[in-house]
Amino acid sequence: MKQILPFVVLALGVVGARADFVIQQKVESAEQNGLITQKFKGDKTRTDMPTEHMGDVSVIRNLKTGDAITMIHQQKMARQESGAEYKQRMKQMNNGMTNAVPPKMVDTGKSEQVGNYDAEIYTWTNSSHISGTFWVAKNYPDYPKIKSLFLKLEQSTAGQVSKGLAPDMSALPGMVVKSQIESPMGEIKKTLISAKEEPVAASDFQIPAGYQIQGLQE
């Protein structure tokens, strides 16, 4: 289970405050290749992602409490974790670095066409030897609404715990349509496929019948 945590942290994206959102990205890395789908409904998020060794994995998180459910579908197993447990685990993984100052983004002054968007290029590096490049589209549809939604994620338990690992997304002048992250674990590339407002079923945030549940209910 611990193998997927870094990917969850680095998969920071758009969240919806009231409206439902669905965001899809293509990911390329040594541990993940394929489609990441993020669903947002109220104060809950669900991320469906591929992994190299465990197959498809889903993470459901309550942004208010920090409680999370991680489901490994091929094993029909679900692991529940409280917000307090998550904070402690991340503190250990990050060598005690919590609530740190987010790394600053540097405007390179360069731009590049990414799909239909003229994207400005920003770079950043944190104190854990993780660096990244963001391609940012200022003219992305509905970005003013999306920008206000980033704040909710940053203020959540997960956002506060990982604050020193990645930049504040709400500080960007537009939507990240492409990203590249370099870390001791290797390179992770993501390309935005779509980000749109659409209904998300409440059942998507429940553990399917027949799954073995570990954690809070043990």
Residue frames relative to the residue before (quaternion, step in Angstrom):
aa qw qx qy qz dx dy dz
M 1.0000 0.0000 0.0000 0.0000 0.00 0.00 0.00
K 0.6327 0.5643 -0.3409 0.4063 3.58 1.01 -0.81
Q 0.5635 0.6415 -0.3833 0.3523 3.59 1.14 -0.62
I 0.7330 0.4514 -0.2577 0.4388 3.60 0.97 -0.73
L 0.4827 0.7048 -0.4356 0.2839 3.62 1.16 -0.34
P 0.6507 0.5095 -0.3538 0.4381 3.65 0.82 -0.81
F 0.6494 0.5191 -0.3292 0.4478 3.57 1.02 -0.73
V 0.6185 0.5348 -0.3477 0.4589 3.57 1.07 -0.72
V 0.6608 0.5108 -0.3065 0.4565 3.57 0.95 -0.89
L 0.7377 0.4246 -0.2376 0.4681 3.56 0.92 -0.91
A 0.6131 0.5602 -0.3461 0.4365 3.49 1.26 -0.10
L 0.2146 0.8014 -0.5307 0.1734 3.57 1.11 0.53
G 0.0817 0.8129 -0.5681 0.0987 3.57 -0.84 1.03
V 0.7719 -0.3445 0.2685 0.4620 3.49 -1.23 -0.57
V 0.0787 -0.7827 0.6134 0.0704 3.57 -1.08 0.65
G 0.3549 -0.7427 0.5298 0.2044 3.54 -1.11 0.65
A 0.3890 -0.7269 0.5150 0.2347 3.59 -0.83 0.95
R 0.8095 0.0660 -0.0205 0.5830 3.60 0.84 -0.92
A 0.7146 0.4196 -0.2553 0.4981 3.58 0.82 -0.97
D 0.4851 -0.6272 0.5203 0.3171 3.55 -1.26 0.47
F 0.0776 -0.7870 0.6112 0.0328 3.56 -1.07 0.77
V 0.0952 -0.7469 0.6520 0.0899 3.53 -1.28 0.50
I 0.0552 -0.7978 0.5999 -0.0242 3.56 -0.74 1.13
Q 0.0741 -0.7976 0.5980 0.0258 3.55 -0.90 0.92
Q 0.0242 -0.7911 0.6108 -0.0228 3.52 -1.00 0.94
K 0.3522 -0.6767 0.5951 0.2528 3.54 -1.21 0.54
V 0.1057 -0.8026 0.5856 0.0413 3.59 -0.81 0.99
E 0.0554 -0.7760 0.6283 0.0070 3.55 -1.12 0.80
S 0.3177 0.7165 -0.5715 0.2434 3.56 -0.68 1.14
A 0.6950 -0.4588 0.3368 0.4394 3.57 -1.29 0.02
E 0.7643 0.3682 -0.1807 0.4976 3.58 1.08 -0.73
Q 0.7898 0.1913 -0.0941 0.5751 3.58 1.18 -0.44
N 0.1338 0.7556 -0.6341 0.0952 3.53 -0.96 0.94
G 0.6128 0.5355 -0.3972 0.4242 3.54 -0.66 1.10
L 0.7100 -0.4533 0.3538 0.4065 3.51 -1.22 -0.62
I 0.1478 -0.7424 0.6472 0.0905 3.55 -1.00 0.93
T 0.0797 -0.7896 0.6081 0.0193 3.56 -0.82 1.03
Q 0.1021 -0.7872 0.6077 0.0264 3.55 -0.79 1.07
K 0.0936 -0.7852 0.6117 0.0205 3.55 -0.86 1.05
F 0.0815 -0.8094 0.5816 -0.0030 3.55 -0.93 0.94
K 0.0844 0.7805 -0.6102 0.1063 3.54 -0.84 1.07
G 0.8267 -0.0659 0.0095 0.5586 3.57 -0.46 1.17
D 0.7866 -0.2645 0.2282 0.5092 3.55 -0.72 -1.11
K 0.6371 0.5199 -0.3368 0.4586 3.59 1.22 0.28
T 0.1172 -0.7719 0.6218 0.0612 3.53 -1.17 0.71
R 0.0826 -0.7624 0.6382 0.0682 3.53 -1.21 0.55
T 0.0836 -0.7825 0.6165 0.0260 3.56 -0.91 0.99
D 0.1231 -0.7698 0.6249 0.0417 3.57 -0.75 1.12
M 0.1125 0.8233 -0.5409 0.1303 3.56 -0.63 1.11
P 0.4560 -0.6632 0.5131 0.2981 3.57 -1.18 0.52
T 0.0700 -0.7600 0.6403 0.0865 3.57 -1.23 0.50
E 0.6041 -0.6059 0.3893 0.3411 3.55 -1.14 0.64
H 0.8154 0.3103 -0.1276 0.4718 3.58 0.84 -0.98
M 0.7664 0.3639 -0.1925 0.4931 3.61 1.13 -0.51
G 0.5016 -0.6428 0.4376 0.3791 3.57 1.23 -0.06
D 0.7784 -0.3086 0.2327 0.4947 3.58 -1.16 -0.52
V 0.0714 -0.7890 0.6101 -0.0130 3.55 -0.94 1.01
S 0.1194 -0.7755 0.6158 0.0710 3.57 -1.10 0.75
V 0.1123 -0.7732 0.6214 0.0583 3.56 -1.08 0.80
I 0.1127 -0.7716 0.6252 0.0315 3.55 -0.77 1.12
R 0.0034 0.8171 -0.5756 0.0321 3.58 -0.82 0.97
N 0.3140 -0.7016 0.6114 0.1882 3.52 -1.16 0.79
L 0.3533 -0.7839 0.4698 0.1998 3.58 -0.42 1.19
K 0.6328 0.5336 -0.3382 0.4478 3.60 1.15 -0.48
T 0.7926 0.3216 -0.1536 0.4947 3.58 0.80 -1.03
G 0.4122 -0.7006 0.4762 0.3354 3.57 1.16 -0.60
D 0.4535 0.6854 -0.4571 0.3402 3.60 1.25 -0.10
A 0.0755 -0.8157 0.5736 -0.0027 3.57 -1.03 0.82
I 0.1677 -0.7311 0.6512 0.1158 3.51 -1.33 0.48
T 0.0946 -0.7790 0.6184 0.0418 3.57 -0.82 1.01
M 0.0974 -0.8186 0.5660 0.0092 3.57 -0.66 1.14
I 0.1548 -0.7398 0.6497 0.0809 3.55 -0.93 1.01
H 0.3180 -0.8337 0.4196 0.1665 3.52 -0.09 1.33
Q 0.6744 0.5007 -0.3317 0.4294 3.61 0.87 -0.77
Q 0.6937 0.4152 -0.2642 0.5259 3.57 1.26 -0.37
K 0.2959 -0.7667 0.5017 0.2701 3.58 1.31 -0.23
M 0.4591 0.6608 -0.4452 0.3929 3.53 0.89 1.04
A 0.0822 -0.7830 0.6158 0.0297 3.56 -1.05 0.83
R 0.1447 -0.7849 0.6000 0.0540 3.55 -0.88 0.99
Q 0.1863 -0.7869 0.5813 0.0903 3.58 -0.70 1.12
E 0.0307 -0.7949 0.6050 -0.0342 3.53 -1.06 0.85
S 0.3908 -0.7194 0.5221 0.2391 3.59 -0.87 0.92
G 0.6559 -0.5011 0.3824 0.4153 3.54 -1.27 0.29
A 0.6420 0.5261 -0.3217 0.4556 3.59 1.03 -0.78
E 0.6479 0.5069 -0.3168 0.4722 3.59 0.99 -0.80
Y 0.6380 0.5292 -0.3248 0.4554 3.56 1.01 -0.81
K 0.6482 0.5203 -0.3178 0.4562 3.58 0.92 -0.89
Q 0.6700 0.4954 -0.3046 0.4614 3.58 0.94 -0.85
R 0.6509 0.5162 -0.3184 0.4566 3.58 0.97 -0.83
M 0.6779 0.4843 -0.2952 0.4677 3.57 0.90 -0.89
K 0.6064 0.5499 -0.3544 0.4520 3.59 1.07 -0.67
Q 0.6645 0.4914 -0.2967 0.4785 3.56 1.01 -0.82
M 0.6679 0.5069 -0.2999 0.4551 3.58 0.95 -0.87
N 0.7588 0.3735 -0.1879 0.4995 3.56 1.06 -0.80
N 0.5010 -0.6930 0.4012 0.3283 3.55 1.25 0.52
G 0.7418 -0.4358 0.2171 0.4612 3.53 0.94 0.95
M 0.5337 0.6343 -0.4123 0.3778 3.60 1.22 -0.02
T 0.2196 0.7433 -0.6024 0.1907 3.56 -0.29 1.30
N 0.8259 0.1716 -0.1630 0.5118 3.54 -1.19 0.62
A 0.2941 0.7584 -0.5230 0.2544 3.57 1.08 0.72
V 0.6085 -0.5357 0.4283 0.3992 3.54 -1.30 0.25
P 0.4722 -0.6798 0.4713 0.3046 3.63 -0.78 0.93
P 0.5395 -0.6091 0.4563 0.3602 3.59 -1.05 0.64
K 0.4513 -0.6948 0.4920 0.2676 3.55 -1.05 0.76
M 0.3714 -0.7117 0.5537 0.2214 3.52 -1.13 0.72
V 0.2325 -0.7692 0.5854 0.1075 3.55 -1.04 0.85
D 0.3240 -0.7290 0.5739 0.1851 3.55 -0.79 1.06
T 0.2999 -0.7895 0.5100 0.1630 3.60 -0.48 1.17
G 0.4318 -0.6973 0.4629 0.3362 3.57 1.22 -0.40
K 0.6136 0.5357 -0.3419 0.4687 3.55 1.31 0.07
S 0.1131 -0.7767 0.6140 0.0837 3.56 -1.26 0.40
E 0.0876 -0.7864 0.6114 0.0140 3.54 -1.26 0.47
Q 0.4596 -0.6657 0.5084 0.2952 3.57 -1.07 0.66
V 0.0048 -0.7714 0.6358 -0.0253 3.56 -0.82 1.07
G 0.8008 -0.0900 0.0065 0.5921 3.55 -0.26 1.25
N 0.7970 -0.2402 0.2054 0.5147 3.59 -0.71 -1.09
Y 0.6683 0.5344 -0.2755 0.4380 3.58 1.27 0.00
D 0.3523 -0.6739 0.6082 0.2273 3.50 -1.18 0.76
A 0.0742 -0.8543 0.5140 -0.0199 3.57 -0.25 1.28
E 0.3375 -0.7171 0.5789 0.1918 3.53 -1.00 0.94
I 0.3435 -0.7751 0.5054 0.1605 3.58 -0.97 0.88
Y 0.0511 -0.7817 0.6211 -0.0235 3.55 -0.89 1.11
T 0.1465 -0.7808 0.6003 0.0927 3.58 -1.14 0.62
W 0.0136 -0.7905 0.6123 0.0081 3.57 -1.26 0.39
T 0.0840 -0.7640 0.6372 0.0559 3.56 -1.32 0.43
N 0.2069 -0.7839 0.5694 0.1359 3.59 -0.95 0.82
S 0.6872 -0.5114 0.3370 0.3907 3.56 -1.30 0.09
S 0.6433 0.5069 -0.3228 0.4744 3.60 1.29 -0.06
H 0.5445 -0.6548 0.3705 0.3708 3.56 1.26 0.51
I 0.4769 0.5913 -0.4835 0.4349 3.55 1.04 0.85
S 0.0270 -0.8006 0.5985 -0.0146 3.58 -0.82 0.98
G 0.0847 -0.8219 0.5629 0.0211 3.52 -1.15 0.54
T 0.2083 -0.7265 0.6382 0.1465 3.50 -1.38 0.33
F 0.1229 -0.7850 0.6060 0.0387 3.56 -0.90 1.01
W 0.1965 -0.7212 0.6509 0.1324 3.54 -1.09 0.81
V 0.0972 -0.8538 0.5104 -0.0318 3.55 -0.37 1.30
A 0.1897 -0.7883 0.5804 0.0763 3.58 -0.75 1.12
K 0.3216 -0.7740 0.5171 0.1735 3.58 -0.48 1.20
N 0.7395 0.4238 -0.2246 0.4722 3.58 1.05 -0.70
Y 0.3026 0.7592 -0.5275 0.2319 3.60 1.13 0.49
P 0.5504 -0.6505 0.4053 0.3312 3.64 -0.83 0.95
D 0.8583 0.1092 -0.1114 0.4888 3.56 -1.03 0.91
Y 0.3055 0.7888 -0.5021 0.1802 3.60 1.14 0.34
P 0.5841 0.5677 -0.4074 0.4131 3.69 0.94 -0.61
K 0.6509 0.4878 -0.3122 0.4908 3.59 1.03 -0.75
I 0.6613 0.5177 -0.3052 0.4490 3.57 0.90 -0.91
K 0.6297 0.5545 -0.3399 0.4248 3.58 0.97 -0.82
S 0.6617 0.4986 -0.3149 0.4630 3.58 0.94 -0.82
L 0.6450 0.5336 -0.3175 0.4455 3.57 1.15 -0.58
F 0.5411 0.6114 -0.4028 0.4137 3.60 1.17 -0.47
L 0.6103 0.5889 -0.3490 0.3987 3.56 1.03 -0.80
K 0.6303 0.5470 -0.3410 0.4327 3.56 1.02 -0.73
L 0.6539 0.4958 -0.3087 0.4809 3.57 0.97 -0.81
E 0.6702 0.5116 -0.3044 0.4431 3.58 0.92 -0.90
Q 0.7016 0.4522 -0.2591 0.4858 3.58 1.14 -0.62
S 0.5264 0.6333 -0.4090 0.3931 3.60 1.27 -0.12
T 0.6976 -0.4478 0.3436 0.4413 3.57 -1.30 0.19
A 0.6710 0.4946 -0.3000 0.4638 3.57 0.87 -0.94
G 0.6635 0.5148 -0.3038 0.4500 3.57 0.98 -0.84
Q 0.6727 0.4942 -0.2952 0.4649 3.57 0.97 -0.83
V 0.6566 0.5185 -0.3144 0.4485 3.58 0.97 -0.83
S 0.7647 0.3496 -0.1879 0.5077 3.59 0.99 -0.81
K 0.2777 0.8248 -0.4654 0.1610 3.56 1.30 0.25
G 0.7265 0.4426 -0.2570 0.4586 3.59 0.96 -0.76
L 0.5961 0.6141 -0.3501 0.3807 3.57 1.26 -0.19
A 0.8107 0.0884 -0.0041 0.5787 3.59 0.99 -0.81
P 0.6153 -0.5656 0.3942 0.3821 3.61 -1.17 0.45
D 0.5533 -0.5509 0.4936 0.3830 3.55 -1.30 0.29
M 0.3820 -0.7558 0.4855 0.2169 3.56 -0.53 1.17
S 0.6266 0.5611 -0.3430 0.4183 3.59 1.09 -0.65
A 0.6064 0.5674 -0.3536 0.4305 3.59 1.23 -0.29
L 0.5565 0.6151 -0.3852 0.4044 3.58 1.27 -0.23
P 0.4790 -0.6934 0.4609 0.2780 3.61 -1.09 0.64
G 0.8052 0.1054 -0.0578 0.5807 3.59 1.24 0.07
M 0.6959 -0.4774 0.3621 0.3959 3.53 -1.38 -0.17
V 0.3975 -0.6829 0.5546 0.2608 3.58 -1.01 0.82
V 0.1096 -0.8196 0.5616 0.0307 3.57 -0.45 1.20
K 0.7725 0.0694 -0.0610 0.6282 3.56 1.32 -0.18
S 0.0174 0.7975 -0.6030 0.0114 3.57 -1.06 0.72
Q 0.0840 -0.7608 0.6412 0.0536 3.51 -1.27 0.52
I 0.0604 -0.8113 0.5812 -0.0166 3.57 -0.68 1.13
E 0.1642 -0.7635 0.6208 0.0687 3.54 -0.98 0.97
S 0.1050 0.7893 -0.5951 0.1088 3.57 -0.74 1.07
P 0.6875 -0.4488 0.3427 0.4566 3.61 -1.23 0.10
M 0.6445 0.5198 -0.3175 0.4622 3.59 1.22 -0.42
G 0.6697 -0.4731 0.3071 0.4831 3.57 1.25 -0.23
E 0.6476 -0.5308 0.3966 0.3763 3.54 -1.33 -0.17
I 0.0885 -0.7705 0.6301 0.0384 3.55 -1.07 0.83
K 0.0771 -0.7930 0.6043 0.0118 3.58 -0.73 1.10
K 0.0153 -0.7891 0.6140 0.0005 3.56 -1.03 0.83
T 0.0841 -0.7709 0.6304 0.0359 3.53 -1.11 0.80
L 0.4126 -0.7195 0.5046 0.2398 3.56 -0.77 1.04
I 0.2345 -0.7609 0.5915 0.1275 3.56 -0.91 0.97
S 0.7766 -0.1976 0.1523 0.5785 3.57 0.87 -0.94
A 0.0340 -0.7451 0.6651 0.0354 3.55 -1.29 0.49
K 0.2294 0.8019 -0.5147 0.1987 3.56 -0.27 1.20
E 0.5019 -0.6354 0.5085 0.2931 3.48 -1.28 0.58
E 0.2589 0.7452 -0.5805 0.2017 3.56 -0.72 1.10
P 0.6288 -0.5691 0.3623 0.3865 3.61 -1.11 0.59
V 0.1162 -0.7550 0.6427 0.0579 3.55 -1.15 0.80
A 0.4423 -0.7199 0.4742 0.2475 3.58 -0.80 1.02
A 0.5343 -0.6289 0.4633 0.3231 3.58 -1.04 0.79
S 0.6100 0.5801 -0.3444 0.4156 3.59 1.11 -0.64
D 0.5508 0.6165 -0.3932 0.4024 3.60 1.20 -0.35
F 0.7095 0.4352 -0.2453 0.4971 3.58 1.25 -0.37
Q 0.5878 0.5351 -0.3688 0.4818 3.55 1.26 0.53
I 0.5096 -0.6195 0.4987 0.3284 3.56 -1.22 0.55
P 0.4601 -0.6939 0.4713 0.2910 3.63 -0.77 0.97
A 0.6008 -0.5520 0.4392 0.3762 3.55 -1.22 0.51
G 0.7762 0.3620 -0.2608 0.4455 3.56 -1.11 0.73
Y 0.5569 0.5987 -0.3990 0.4150 3.59 1.27 0.00
Q 0.4172 -0.6663 0.5567 0.2686 3.55 -1.11 0.76
I 0.1837 -0.8141 0.5464 0.0701 3.59 -0.68 1.10
Q 0.0708 -0.7822 0.6189 0.0108 3.54 -0.90 1.02
G 0.6428 0.5522 -0.3770 0.3738 3.56 -1.23 0.32
L 0.8829 0.0294 -0.0253 0.4679 3.55 -0.88 -0.99
Q 0.7360 0.4216 -0.2444 0.4698 3.60 1.02 -0.69
E 0.4541 0.6942 -0.4550 0.3238 3.60 1.24 -0.01
